[in-house]
């Protein structure tokens, strides 16, 4: 077996030696894990799945003992965690700037309207990422932000005869409540654009001083041609960028398009404006393009590890964020960029105009709980479009309910004093395999859709071995602890 990190490992010989000596692990020479590796190989699919296999006695329920059956030892946090990095267009082993600590920035809700299930799919894959990083032993500092003074919020508030704060407060409350129901862990504080105006103004002033941004009347614009790495995230060919100056003065523009010109950073005050601040830049408000960078700098500094969002953020928004911060510092803001795909409904994009926008209450009308909605949205790869159909809903809800039924049966309360069954090595072996099955899939770019069926198959085998009875009490303790750790990421097995 060849380790992708460069070492040729004779696993069968190591396993035989381990069995002969009673050792649980044999050393290896994996170059990735410097100083010797008892952990694993980076297989064809990517993740380290554990390199050391030991011989154990195992008994198939109702059959004879089988000796020398191999079992893989969980590699746990030492195994590489592979993510697809939009920036480099390839799968990469994730390494944070500070070992054991991860700064994670995730775009928050645009609170001019209430979030729908399509929005929540993005927040859920980001939540799974955060939880899995923590499962691997990292301390995660997550920043999720609220852009509450963009053009759309101002227009929506005016149309509803509400103040901007009334509108955004209402939708933030919706967001917090539904995140709690879906099991999305939010930071204690979610910064708002309206509370980081001073940071935004400082960033803009720095960009002006560096010659990257300039004033045009009372507004301030960013000139992408003054930043040599502009458009790298999307993959723009800047040789096609027009030499003549064009300015784009709106916060956002409809559709996935590139505005080949200068983008706005500061909206100078105009008569009739509802929202403005007095700053060293003058009276006005920061544009959407600088709000996320300002809140990120305010909460996490100028350097982070992972930046997440939806695939539509690849058009303009994330390259703008990167250009603003790196235009100030001249150093790399973030190396790992993740983007989740859209939710579509019966093959069509979810939109209010088509009348196919789904909210949690629509699922409740079908008897589906928020935690089952969570499972529906995470059980699929985040980089694939999710086409929600009646059939898909039924299949995924049935899957999580069946998995829960297996868990309930295996962990059902039993009379410990009356249970005289001896420990079964085969049962113990499967319980020890569960983290390996889970981590193998999750280390491969968060493949929840591979992890869950693997767990279900293992649990079905446990049911067979136990004769469709609860496992013996000592095994039940280990099984519950193992599944609880896994469910700290999945959030839908015990949490219902």
Legacy VTK file of the C-alpha trace (Angstrom):
# vtk DataFile Version 3.0
C-alpha trace
ASCII
DATASET POLYDATA
POINTS 496 float
0.000 0.000 0.000
1.453 3.360 -0.985
1.105 6.380 1.274
0.361 9.483 -0.759
2.682 11.343 1.599
5.562 9.345 0.193
6.046 6.189 2.246
5.638 2.573 1.193
4.072 0.689 4.081
3.993 -3.067 4.478
0.724 -3.055 6.374
0.095 -6.755 6.405
3.523 -7.452 7.879
3.007 -4.693 10.445
-0.382 -6.120 11.350
1.075 -9.585 11.763
3.830 -8.257 14.016
1.265 -6.313 16.031
-0.860 -9.409 16.477
2.151 -11.504 17.466
3.385 -9.019 20.058
0.019 -7.870 21.321
0.704 -4.336 20.145
-2.249 -2.270 19.001
-0.276 -0.169 16.535
2.762 -0.558 14.348
5.015 2.327 13.337
5.239 3.587 9.805
7.376 6.040 7.926
4.707 8.351 6.536
6.572 11.489 5.509
3.565 13.696 6.195
3.459 12.779 9.883
7.067 13.620 10.663
8.897 11.380 13.049
6.922 8.244 12.272
3.253 7.643 11.695
0.965 5.170 13.367
-1.868 6.846 11.584
-2.511 6.476 7.971
-2.407 6.814 4.261
-3.922 9.359 1.985
-5.893 7.034 -0.226
-7.180 7.506 -3.732
-10.250 9.323 -2.473
-8.127 11.659 -0.419
-8.576 11.269 3.322
-6.349 9.367 5.681
-8.278 6.268 6.659
-5.877 4.737 9.136
-2.834 2.726 8.169
-2.570 0.184 10.920
-4.740 -2.875 10.727
-4.567 -5.420 13.512
-5.723 -8.984 13.704
-8.643 -9.494 16.048
-10.890 -12.359 16.847
-14.348 -11.707 15.540
-17.495 -13.789 15.595
-20.283 -13.432 13.072
-23.558 -13.716 14.951
-24.766 -17.301 14.881
-21.616 -18.549 13.139
-18.147 -19.793 14.016
-15.272 -17.709 15.282
-13.170 -16.198 12.534
-9.557 -15.428 13.371
-7.239 -12.895 11.775
-10.088 -10.628 10.655
-8.642 -7.158 10.064
-9.931 -4.004 11.653
-8.824 -0.430 11.003
-7.869 1.739 13.953
-9.337 5.243 13.878
-6.761 7.798 12.866
-8.590 10.633 14.633
-7.198 14.159 14.549
-3.725 13.310 13.234
-5.119 12.294 9.850
-5.216 14.968 7.146
-8.408 16.939 6.663
-8.838 17.603 2.947
-10.901 20.510 1.620
-11.544 21.683 -1.914
-10.072 25.175 -2.099
-11.831 27.393 -4.634
-8.809 29.696 -4.649
-6.335 27.060 -5.873
-8.927 24.963 -7.761
-7.742 21.787 -6.067
-8.121 19.618 -3.002
-5.730 20.603 -0.229
-4.790 19.327 3.186
-6.042 21.965 5.593
-3.463 23.564 7.866
-4.396 26.527 10.025
-1.966 29.371 10.623
-1.812 28.479 14.323
-1.990 24.719 14.994
-5.152 23.832 16.893
-6.796 27.212 16.291
-8.969 28.137 13.319
-10.325 31.532 12.321
-13.451 30.930 10.249
-15.363 33.717 8.500
-18.812 32.969 7.117
-21.034 35.379 5.261
-24.191 36.001 7.233
-27.779 36.606 6.204
-28.752 39.562 4.070
-31.481 40.605 6.442
-33.578 42.669 4.087
-35.733 39.517 3.900
-36.259 36.434 5.978
-33.877 33.531 5.137
-35.326 30.511 3.309
-34.135 26.893 3.085
-31.780 27.736 0.234
-30.013 30.245 2.481
-29.943 27.792 5.364
-28.160 25.158 3.315
-25.157 27.500 3.166
-25.285 28.224 6.890
-25.615 24.492 7.596
-22.571 23.363 5.621
-20.626 26.088 7.409
-21.983 24.810 10.724
-20.924 21.247 9.869
-17.462 22.561 8.990
-17.163 24.378 12.310
-18.395 21.373 14.275
-16.094 18.958 12.481
-13.095 21.200 13.061
-14.010 21.170 16.760
-14.539 17.398 16.649
-10.946 17.161 15.428
-9.792 19.079 18.497
-9.510 22.601 17.111
-10.628 25.749 18.845
-12.699 27.624 16.272
-13.211 31.370 16.305
-16.128 31.830 13.944
-17.307 35.184 12.682
-20.748 35.435 11.081
-21.905 38.893 10.127
-25.089 40.835 9.452
-25.105 43.305 6.560
-27.929 45.521 7.730
-27.418 48.755 5.776
-27.105 47.626 2.160
-29.190 49.125 -0.654
-31.726 46.270 -0.611
-32.430 46.721 3.101
-33.016 50.440 2.615
-35.394 49.805 -0.296
-37.304 47.029 1.495
-37.736 49.117 4.655
-39.092 52.005 2.602
-41.562 49.738 0.779
-42.862 48.327 4.098
-42.950 51.727 5.825
-40.499 50.498 8.461
-37.249 51.889 9.726
-34.194 49.964 8.582
-33.552 48.884 12.160
-37.128 47.622 12.606
-36.858 45.576 9.422
-33.431 44.114 10.119
-34.112 43.443 13.821
-37.192 41.446 12.863
-35.310 39.340 10.336
-32.312 38.826 12.619
-34.716 37.518 15.279
-36.164 35.103 12.690
-32.653 33.986 11.815
-31.572 33.378 15.409
-34.735 31.457 16.255
-34.556 29.212 13.208
-30.823 28.616 13.622
-31.551 27.351 17.127
-34.237 25.013 15.766
-31.885 23.747 13.037
-29.009 23.247 15.463
-26.781 25.907 13.890
-24.274 27.124 16.471
-24.048 30.903 16.301
-21.387 33.004 18.017
-22.538 34.939 21.058
-22.049 38.137 19.072
-22.947 38.681 15.430
-21.466 42.019 14.367
-23.533 44.297 12.180
-22.393 46.592 9.436
-24.075 49.428 11.314
-21.771 48.852 14.307
-18.504 48.717 12.345
-18.755 51.935 10.339
-15.633 53.373 11.970
-13.592 50.317 10.922
-14.962 50.556 7.375
-14.041 54.244 7.220
-10.496 53.467 8.430
-10.073 50.774 5.766
-11.284 53.121 3.048
-8.971 55.900 4.220
-6.021 53.475 4.142
-6.921 52.423 0.592
-7.068 56.071 -0.489
-3.643 56.714 1.043
-2.213 53.707 -0.811
-3.600 54.932 -4.122
-5.896 51.926 -4.556
-9.102 53.889 -3.926
-10.065 57.420 -4.894
-12.758 60.006 -4.295
-15.326 60.852 -6.931
-17.499 63.633 -5.609
-18.675 62.518 -2.171
-18.284 58.827 -3.045
-15.197 56.615 -2.867
-14.381 53.918 -5.431
-11.860 51.059 -5.588
-9.750 50.742 -8.749
-9.119 46.999 -9.380
-6.286 47.803 -11.790
-4.290 49.155 -8.838
-4.357 45.751 -7.097
-2.234 43.203 -8.975
-4.020 40.110 -7.613
-7.573 41.245 -8.286
-9.918 38.549 -9.605
-7.680 35.577 -8.751
-10.372 33.908 -6.669
-12.876 33.863 -9.523
-10.181 33.356 -12.132
-10.648 36.608 -14.038
-8.381 37.352 -16.962
-7.503 40.951 -16.146
-5.974 41.418 -19.595
-9.559 41.890 -20.778
-10.283 44.590 -18.199
-11.171 47.869 -19.941
-8.573 50.608 -19.703
-11.155 53.400 -19.691
-12.611 54.190 -16.284
-16.074 52.901 -15.463
-17.778 53.213 -12.109
-20.425 50.965 -10.564
-22.181 52.814 -7.774
-24.732 50.278 -6.508
-24.076 47.885 -3.645
-25.192 44.862 -5.648
-26.339 44.033 -9.152
-28.737 41.339 -10.266
-27.414 38.098 -11.685
-24.036 36.434 -11.852
-22.123 39.054 -13.761
-18.874 40.951 -13.491
-18.911 44.717 -13.500
-15.705 45.483 -15.353
-14.860 48.721 -13.685
-14.385 50.413 -10.314
-16.632 49.373 -7.422
-18.019 51.633 -4.745
-16.701 51.678 -1.180
-18.446 54.726 0.290
-21.830 56.238 -0.498
-21.553 59.963 0.093
-24.618 61.572 1.653
-27.419 62.612 -0.672
-30.507 64.570 0.193
-33.241 62.221 1.358
-30.925 59.439 2.556
-32.414 57.539 5.498
-29.168 56.199 6.939
-25.823 57.959 7.255
-22.922 58.579 9.629
-20.527 61.464 10.122
-16.969 60.143 9.726
-13.521 61.467 8.743
-14.518 60.528 5.176
-17.498 62.851 5.417
-21.177 62.127 5.860
-22.410 58.909 4.254
-22.408 55.137 4.707
-20.118 52.221 3.805
-21.044 50.166 0.765
-21.827 46.455 0.947
-18.432 45.788 -0.645
-16.533 46.997 2.420
-18.938 45.922 5.169
-17.795 42.282 5.411
-14.080 43.212 5.426
-14.727 45.776 8.165
-16.596 43.317 10.374
-13.997 40.613 9.738
-11.134 42.922 10.709
-13.080 44.100 13.750
-13.718 40.542 14.995
-10.800 38.441 13.718
-8.060 40.719 12.430
-6.469 40.972 8.992
-5.640 37.262 8.618
-8.025 34.313 8.816
-7.857 30.626 7.890
-11.114 29.822 6.061
-13.639 32.037 4.270
-17.004 30.470 3.383
-20.099 31.412 1.451
-22.437 30.473 -1.352
-21.341 29.953 -4.936
-22.948 33.228 -6.025
-20.429 35.101 -3.831
-17.749 34.132 -6.348
-19.149 36.824 -8.611
-17.699 40.088 -7.339
-18.336 39.809 -3.608
-15.497 37.606 -2.364
-12.912 39.038 -4.733
-13.980 42.487 -3.524
-13.549 41.405 0.115
-10.095 40.026 -0.607
-9.070 43.105 -2.575
-10.122 45.477 0.213
-8.159 43.757 2.978
-5.095 42.822 0.928
-5.126 46.280 -0.629
-4.524 47.604 2.883
-2.058 44.990 4.179
-0.273 43.746 1.067
-0.281 40.240 2.575
-2.534 37.196 2.203
-5.872 37.642 3.937
-7.104 34.052 3.629
-5.833 30.942 1.863
-8.792 28.530 2.053
-12.030 29.571 0.322
-15.107 27.319 0.331
-18.269 27.809 -1.708
-21.536 25.895 -1.444
-23.891 25.293 -4.338
-27.505 26.414 -4.701
-30.703 24.695 -3.665
-33.122 24.222 -6.533
-36.715 23.000 -6.343
-37.936 20.446 -8.870
-35.163 21.592 -11.211
-35.839 25.344 -10.902
-33.969 27.978 -8.930
-35.704 28.885 -5.688
-37.225 32.354 -6.019
-40.193 34.334 -4.779
-41.278 35.162 -8.325
-41.671 31.448 -9.096
-43.527 30.816 -5.855
-41.242 27.933 -4.896
-39.448 29.411 -1.885
-39.463 26.971 1.033
-39.441 27.871 4.720
-39.333 25.720 7.846
-43.101 25.899 8.271
-43.589 24.281 4.856
-41.633 21.278 6.129
-43.566 21.282 9.411
-46.801 20.977 7.435
-45.429 17.659 6.148
-44.616 16.468 9.667
-40.880 17.082 9.234
-39.004 18.493 12.227
-36.297 21.183 11.981
-33.586 18.619 12.800
-34.853 16.453 9.948
-34.681 19.528 7.715
-31.086 19.923 8.883
-30.372 16.365 7.779
-32.153 16.916 4.467
-29.906 19.893 3.706
-26.547 18.489 4.894
-26.861 14.917 3.590
-25.378 15.654 0.212
-22.135 17.262 -0.820
-22.141 20.996 -0.237
-20.452 21.650 -3.599
-23.238 19.877 -5.518
-26.549 21.514 -6.338
-29.344 20.185 -4.154
-32.504 19.534 -6.146
-35.320 19.320 -3.613
-38.091 17.054 -4.838
-40.847 15.222 -2.998
-38.949 11.990 -3.576
-35.695 13.365 -2.157
-37.465 14.729 0.914
-39.146 11.380 1.556
-35.917 9.413 1.045
-33.756 11.527 3.336
-36.332 11.802 6.089
-36.818 8.029 5.914
-33.039 7.525 6.147
-32.545 9.586 9.302
-35.603 8.053 10.938
-34.366 4.542 10.134
-30.921 5.360 11.524
-32.514 6.703 14.698
-34.611 3.537 15.001
-31.442 1.418 14.817
-29.816 3.541 17.516
-32.904 3.419 19.745
-33.077 -0.371 19.535
-29.370 -0.908 20.187
-29.354 1.486 23.156
-32.761 0.631 24.619
-32.791 0.420 28.407
-31.968 -3.082 29.534
-31.913 -4.834 32.885
-28.187 -4.690 33.570
-28.412 -7.212 36.417
-30.321 -9.672 34.270
-28.089 -9.316 31.213
-25.630 -12.205 31.430
-24.297 -11.944 27.884
-20.539 -11.979 27.520
-18.797 -9.199 25.598
-18.692 -9.969 21.891
-15.420 -9.040 20.130
-17.321 -8.544 16.875
-19.643 -5.995 18.499
-16.689 -4.185 20.058
-14.878 -4.165 16.709
-17.794 -2.509 14.913
-18.203 0.117 17.631
-14.512 0.978 17.302
-14.899 1.208 13.527
-17.686 3.792 13.665
-15.366 6.811 14.112
-13.189 5.521 11.256
-16.167 5.251 8.930
-17.320 8.729 9.904
-13.911 10.396 9.714
-12.965 8.727 6.438
-15.916 10.420 4.750
-15.670 13.723 6.598
-11.924 14.087 6.057
-12.705 13.952 2.343
-14.152 17.471 2.001
-17.063 16.935 4.436
-18.825 14.098 2.612
-21.772 13.645 4.956
-23.584 11.699 2.233
-20.891 9.000 2.427
-20.627 9.017 6.219
-24.290 8.379 7.012
-24.872 5.271 4.842
-21.617 3.787 6.154
-22.799 4.332 9.727
-26.227 2.898 8.917
-24.718 -0.271 7.438
-22.531 -0.749 10.516
-25.489 -0.243 12.856
-27.539 -2.770 10.897
-24.707 -5.259 11.338
-24.719 -4.535 15.066
-28.422 -5.335 15.129
-27.723 -8.651 13.431
-24.925 -9.497 15.860
-27.095 -8.627 18.861
-30.116 -10.522 17.560
-32.184 -7.342 17.246
-31.718 -6.742 20.959
-29.903 -3.950 22.787
-26.155 -4.470 22.888
-24.711 -5.547 26.264
-24.456 -2.683 28.782
-20.669 -2.113 28.560
-20.917 -1.986 24.772
-23.941 0.312 25.023
-21.909 2.834 27.017
-19.196 2.898 24.345
-21.720 2.999 21.506
-23.611 5.920 23.017
-20.408 7.880 23.609
-19.195 7.224 20.056
-22.488 8.186 18.427
-22.824 11.256 20.647
-19.440 12.486 19.415
-20.490 11.889 15.811
-23.820 13.599 16.415
-22.017 16.657 17.734
-21.354 17.205 14.009
-24.403 15.655 12.310
-26.861 17.090 14.818
-29.821 14.869 13.918
-29.349 11.445 15.545
-30.012 12.155 19.221
-31.073 15.758 18.610
-34.597 15.443 17.221
LINES 1 497
496 0 1 2 3 4 5 6 7 8 9 10 11 12 13 14 15 16 17 18 19 20 21 22 23 24 25 26 27 28 29 30 31 32 33 34 35 36 37 38 39 40 41 42 43 44 45 46 47 48 49 50 51 52 53 54 55 56 57 58 59 60 61 62 63 64 65 66 67 68 69 70 71 72 73 74 75 76 77 78 79 80 81 82 83 84 85 86 87 88 89 90 91 92 93 94 95 96 97 98 99 100 101 102 103 104 105 106 107 108 109 110 111 112 113 114 115 116 117 118 119 120 121 122 123 124 125 126 127 128 129 130 131 132 133 134 135 136 137 138 139 140 141 142 143 144 145 146 147 148 149 150 151 152 153 154 155 156 157 158 159 160 161 162 163 164 165 166 167 168 169 170 171 172 173 174 175 176 177 178 179 180 181 182 183 184 185 186 187 188 189 190 191 192 193 194 195 196 197 198 199 200 201 202 203 204 205 206 207 208 209 210 211 212 213 214 215 216 217 218 219 220 221 222 223 224 225 226 227 228 229 230 231 232 233 234 235 236 237 238 239 240 241 242 243 244 245 246 247 248 249 250 251 252 253 254 255 256 257 258 259 260 261 262 263 264 265 266 267 268 269 270 271 272 273 274 275 276 277 278 279 280 281 282 283 284 285 286 287 288 289 290 291 292 293 294 295 296 297 298 299 300 301 302 303 304 305 306 307 308 309 310 311 312 313 314 315 316 317 318 319 320 321 322 323 324 325 326 327 328 329 330 331 332 333 334 335 336 337 338 339 340 341 342 343 344 345 346 347 348 349 350 351 352 353 354 355 356 357 358 359 360 361 362 363 364 365 366 367 368 369 370 371 372 373 374 375 376 377 378 379 380 381 382 383 384 385 386 387 388 389 390 391 392 393 394 395 396 397 398 399 400 401 402 403 404 405 406 407 408 409 410 411 412 413 414 415 416 417 418 419 420 421 422 423 424 425 426 427 428 429 430 431 432 433 434 435 436 437 438 439 440 441 442 443 444 445 446 447 448 449 450 451 452 453 454 455 456 457 458 459 460 461 462 463 464 465 466 467 468 469 470 471 472 473 474 475 476 477 478 479 480 481 482 483 484 485 486 487 488 489 490 491 492 493 494 495
